[in-house]
């Protein structure tokens, strides 16, 4: 089994790759993880130019020897290449599993819109830098390599298709050619480093979308590292989501165990096997 790692957004350090490779060798010696050299390129804010990042993505996506494409980290930038790579994806690309979260949501959303069947909101190699980050990386490898289901988000029961996104990313994706059809889905949301008033504004936009108003309901993961609001907003993120869901007629389904942290659980898009075996 081979997993290719690319960085469609921002670069990762070689030390991250070294730690991930050592961890995989210890726990899953049968898997080969290949970090594309583009992961370590630095061009301004990004892991190489838009052309560099698009080319690396296509090289791994279209290579039939890779079983999965793993986003190296989030940050910002995958939206700048998502439309460009879609027309050049081969049949081999459609057979792959694509893994990531946060900014990777732009590409996951675009691929889901295009009918790609194996998309996963899950930890990325750069998460190994977090406290407890080795467990996050192993969660993905255990699920993908050994088919372990205990790392799945606990609410997944197979009764409805599921999709998971960062709140800010989804808000900016709506109304663009990257927006997937979310009709009938349980939509799971999370965010990081956003002022509460910005989260309120983004959830107004999300729940106003005719597409999102067709979901089966919304769950809320963690909104972490929230900057101080001046003046204080006065509501929690859950209270904000409840408010906008009620106004839009969308069921609020409770909490979810995803977020920008080492406890971030796995959410396969579409219908997944239940989290409890």
HELIX and SHEET records of a PDB file:
HELIX    1   1 UNK A   14  UNK A   27  1                                  14    
HELIX    2   2 UNK A   37  UNK A   40  5                                   4    
HELIX    3   3 UNK A   50  UNK A   61  1                                  12    
HELIX    4   4 UNK A   79  UNK A   86  1                                   8    
HELIX    5   5 UNK A   91  UNK A   94  1                                   4    
HELIX    6   6 UNK A  102  UNK A  104  5                                   3    
HELIX    7   7 UNK A  105  UNK A  113  1                                   9    
HELIX    8   8 UNK A  125  UNK A  129  5                                   5    
HELIX    9   9 UNK A  133  UNK A  146  1                                  14    
HELIX   10  10 UNK A  167  UNK A  173  1                                   7    
HELIX   11  11 UNK A  196  UNK A  208  1                                  13    
HELIX   12  12 UNK A  212  UNK A  214  5                                   3    
HELIX   13  13 UNK A  237  UNK A  248  1                                  12    
SHEET    1   A 6 UNK A  32  UNK A  35  0                                        
SHEET    2   A 6 UNK A   2  UNK A   6  1                                        
SHEET    3   A 6 UNK A  68  UNK A  71  1                                        
SHEET    4   A 6 UNK A  97  UNK A 100  1                                        
SHEET    5   A 6 UNK A 119  UNK A 121  1                                        
SHEET    6   A 6 UNK A 267  UNK A 268 -1                                        
SHEET    1   B 4 UNK A 162  UNK A 166  0                                        
SHEET    2   B 4 UNK A 186  UNK A 192  1                                        
SHEET    3   B 4 UNK A 217  UNK A 224  1                                        
SHEET    4   B 4 UNK A 252  UNK A 255  1                                        
END                                                                             
